[in-house]
Amino acid sequence: MSTSDDLIDLGDRRLRVRRLTPRQGDGLERTTLVFLHEGLGCIEMWRDFPQRLCDATRCGGLVYDRTGYGRSSPWPSDPGVRYMEIEADEVLPRLLEAQGIVDCVLIGHSDGGTIALNYAASDPDALRAVVTLAAHAINEPVCVDSIRRARETFATGDLRQRLARYHGDNVEGCFRLWSEAWLAPGFEPMDADRRLPGVLVPVQAIQGEDDDYGSELQLGVIAGKVGGYCETRLVPDCGHAPHLQQPAYVLSEIARFMAPLALVD
């Protein structure tokens, strides 16, 4: 196993990336797992899940801090409520090209899952499949209520301090971008009616039964609108982070889903 962190210069921003290799390889050429973190996440907040999934699938991995998060540089200009679409349409393709990744599976948590679906909607050649963990296809009242509570905790509680350990000088900007977008009147995380039918690669959508940022409706919208194969998993005794709250089940389900997809043709 080896890991390394680098700052990748994309011209208008620098993104911190970490490459992962499985502990045991088999000499076969396999796809790359690309991990897209949640709305207030970063590389470290995945904990050991990316490495464990790379080990289980024997695939290499790429984890990165998205624009304005962790140790990556801030947004060069305010993306506003379209930050997930811009990340999917403009930033992620440039990062994959810079890293020489021409065959990948996206593993996206929360906002990262929405970005993965947005990216998949254009049916890019590099993409083999998408796995979402608590992705948002639509905005629900339960999500708005939770983000309002998070905003109050950020202003008056210890949330700012806890997030600053991961985001440093980015903490104010990343929280403002996330919370203001989601709380904007009429905000939707993606144009589900237009984009999801364009998702033709296989999709596995996973959600916790007790997710306080979304209901089972998210799984129904994703499965009902994508243009290709989709399987859903509703995880009992689980909130907004299935990969951390029920890791054994989630790892086994993703590994099963990945088994026929991992080898590069």
C-alpha positions in Angstrom: 0.0 0.0 0.0 1.2 3.5 -0.8 -0.4 6.9 -0.5 0.8 10.3 -1.6 -0.7 13.8 -1.6 0.0 16.3 -4.3 -1.4 19.7 -5.3 -2.5 19.5 -8.9 -2.4 22.9 -10.8 -5.4 23.3 -13.1 -4.5 26.8 -14.0 -7.3 28.7 -12.2 -7.1 26.5 -9.1 -5.0 23.9 -7.3 -6.6 20.7 -6.0 -5.1 18.4 -3.4 -5.2 14.7 -4.5 -4.2 11.5 -2.9 -3.5 8.4 -5.0 -4.3 5.0 -3.4 -3.1 1.5 -4.4 -4.6 -1.7 -3.1 -2.6 -3.6 -0.5 -2.7 -6.7 -2.7 -2.8 -6.5 -6.5 -3.2 -9.3 -9.0 -1.4 -7.9 -12.0 -4.6 -7.3 -13.9 -5.5 -3.9 -15.3 -8.4 -2.4 -13.3 -10.5 0.7 -13.3 -9.7 3.6 -11.0 -12.1 4.5 -8.1 -12.6 8.3 -7.8 -14.0 9.5 -4.5 -16.1 12.7 -4.3 -16.7 13.9 -0.8 -19.7 15.4 0.9 -20.8 19.1 1.1 -18.5 19.9 4.0 -16.0 17.0 3.5 -12.4 16.5 2.4 -9.9 13.7 2.0 -9.6 13.0 5.8 -13.3 12.9 6.4 -13.6 9.7 4.3 -11.4 8.1 7.0 -10.1 4.7 5.8 -13.1 3.9 3.6 -11.4 4.6 0.3 -8.4 2.4 1.1 -10.7 -0.4 2.3 -12.7 -0.2 -0.9 -9.6 -0.2 -3.1 -8.4 -3.3 -1.1 -11.7 -5.0 -1.6 -11.9 -4.4 -5.3 -8.1 -4.4 -6.0 -8.6 -1.1 -7.8 -6.4 2.0 -7.5 -8.1 5.1 -6.2 -8.0 8.9 -6.3 -9.4 10.9 -3.4 -9.3 14.7 -3.6 -10.4 17.9 -1.9 -12.8 19.6 -4.2 -12.5 23.3 -5.0 -12.6 25.4 -1.8 -12.4 22.4 0.6 -9.6 21.0 2.7 -6.2 22.1 1.4 -7.4 22.9 -2.2 -7.5 26.5 -3.3 -10.7 28.6 -3.1 -13.0 29.1 -6.0 -11.5 31.6 -8.4 -15.0 33.2 -8.7 -18.2 32.5 -6.7 -20.0 29.7 -8.4 -23.2 30.3 -6.5 -26.0 27.7 -6.5 -24.4 26.0 -9.6 -21.3 24.8 -7.7 -22.1 21.1 -8.1 -22.8 21.4 -11.8 -19.7 23.4 -12.4 -17.6 20.9 -10.4 -19.0 18.1 -12.6 -19.0 19.8 -16.0 -15.8 21.8 -15.8 -13.5 20.8 -12.9 -13.7 17.0 -12.7 -13.0 16.4 -16.4 -9.9 18.6 -16.1 -8.7 16.8 -13.0 -9.1 13.3 -14.6 -7.2 14.4 -17.6 -4.4 15.9 -15.5 -4.1 12.7 -13.6 -4.2 10.5 -16.7 -7.4 8.7 -15.7 -9.2 7.3 -18.7 -11.3 4.6 -17.0 -13.0 5.2 -13.7 -15.9 4.6 -11.3 -17.1 7.5 -9.3 -17.9 7.0 -5.6 -19.8 10.0 -4.4 -21.1 10.9 -0.9 -23.9 13.4 -0.5 -23.0 16.4 -2.6 -20.3 14.2 -4.1 -22.9 11.8 -5.3 -24.9 14.5 -6.9 -21.8 15.7 -8.7 -21.1 12.2 -9.9 -24.6 11.9 -11.4 -24.2 15.3 -13.0 -20.9 14.2 -14.5 -22.4 10.9 -15.7 -25.3 12.7 -17.5 -23.0 13.6 -20.4 -22.0 9.9 -20.8 -18.3 10.6 -20.7 -16.0 8.0 -22.3 -13.9 7.7 -19.1 -16.8 6.6 -16.9 -17.6 3.0 -16.2 -20.2 3.3 -13.3 -21.4 5.4 -10.5 -21.9 4.6 -6.8 -23.8 7.2 -4.7 -23.9 7.3 -0.9 -26.8 9.6 0.3 -26.8 11.5 -3.0 -29.3 14.4 -3.5 -31.3 14.2 -6.7 -33.9 16.7 -5.4 -34.1 19.1 -2.4 -36.4 18.0 0.4 -37.7 19.9 3.4 -35.8 17.5 5.7 -32.6 18.6 4.1 -33.4 22.3 4.4 -34.3 21.9 8.0 -31.0 20.1 8.8 -28.9 22.7 7.0 -30.7 25.5 8.9 -29.7 23.7 12.1 -26.2 23.3 10.9 -26.0 27.0 10.1 -27.1 27.9 13.7 -24.5 25.5 15.1 -21.8 27.0 12.9 -22.7 30.5 14.1 -23.1 29.8 17.8 -21.7 26.4 18.5 -18.5 24.4 17.9 -19.1 23.4 14.3 -16.9 26.1 12.9 -14.0 25.0 15.1 -14.5 21.3 14.3 -14.6 22.0 10.6 -11.6 24.3 10.7 -9.4 21.4 11.7 -10.0 20.0 8.2 -10.5 23.1 6.1 -8.3 25.7 7.6 -8.7 29.1 5.9 -11.3 27.5 3.6 -13.8 26.9 6.4 -15.8 30.1 6.1 -16.0 29.9 2.3 -17.0 26.3 2.1 -19.6 26.5 4.7 -21.1 29.7 3.2 -21.2 28.2 -0.3 -22.8 25.0 0.8 -25.4 26.5 3.2 -26.4 29.5 1.1 -26.9 27.4 -2.0 -29.1 24.8 -0.2 -31.1 27.4 1.6 -31.7 29.6 -1.5 -35.4 29.8 -2.5 -36.2 27.2 -5.1 -32.8 25.6 -5.0 -32.4 22.1 -6.6 -29.1 20.2 -6.5 -29.4 19.1 -10.1 -31.8 19.3 -13.0 -33.0 15.7 -12.4 -35.6 15.6 -15.2 -33.0 16.7 -17.8 -29.8 15.1 -16.5 -30.7 11.8 -15.0 -32.0 10.2 -18.3 -28.6 10.9 -19.7 -26.9 8.6 -17.1 -26.4 5.4 -19.1 -23.7 3.7 -17.0 -24.7 1.3 -14.2 -25.6 3.1 -11.0 -25.7 1.8 -7.4 -27.5 4.2 -5.1 -27.2 3.7 -1.3 -29.0 5.6 1.4 -29.4 5.3 5.2 -32.9 4.7 6.4 -32.4 7.4 9.1 -30.8 10.0 6.9 -31.6 13.4 8.3 -30.7 15.1 5.0 -32.9 13.1 2.7 -35.6 10.4 2.5 -36.0 7.2 0.5 -37.6 9.4 -2.1 -34.0 10.2 -3.3 -33.5 6.5 -4.3 -36.8 6.5 -6.1 -36.0 9.6 -8.1 -32.6 8.3 -9.1 -33.7 4.8 -10.0 -36.8 6.1 -11.8 -35.1 8.6 -14.0 -31.6 7.3 -14.9 -31.4 6.0 -18.4 -29.5 2.8 -17.6 -29.3 0.0 -15.0 -29.8 1.1 -11.4 -29.9 -0.8 -8.1 -30.8 0.8 -4.8 -30.0 -0.1 -1.2 -31.8 1.4 1.8 -29.6 0.7 4.9 -31.2 0.1 8.3 -29.9 1.7 11.4 -28.0 4.2 9.3 -27.9 8.0 8.8 -26.3 10.3 6.3 -22.9 8.4 6.1 -23.6 4.8 5.2 -19.9 4.1 4.5 -19.0 5.1 8.0 -22.1 4.0 9.9 -22.5 0.6 8.3 -19.1 0.1 6.7 -19.1 -3.7 6.5 -22.4 -3.9 4.6 -21.6 -1.0 2.3 -18.2 -2.3 1.4 -19.6 -5.7 0.6 -22.4 -4.3 -1.5 -20.1 -2.0 -3.5 -17.6 -4.8 -4.0 -20.3 -7.1 -5.3 -21.6 -4.4 -7.6 -18.1 -3.7 -8.8 -17.1 -7.3 -9.4 -18.2 -7.5 -13.1 -17.1 -3.9 -13.8 -13.6 -3.6 -12.4 -11.4 -5.1 -15.1 -10.4 -2.8 -18.0 -11.3 -4.3 -21.4 
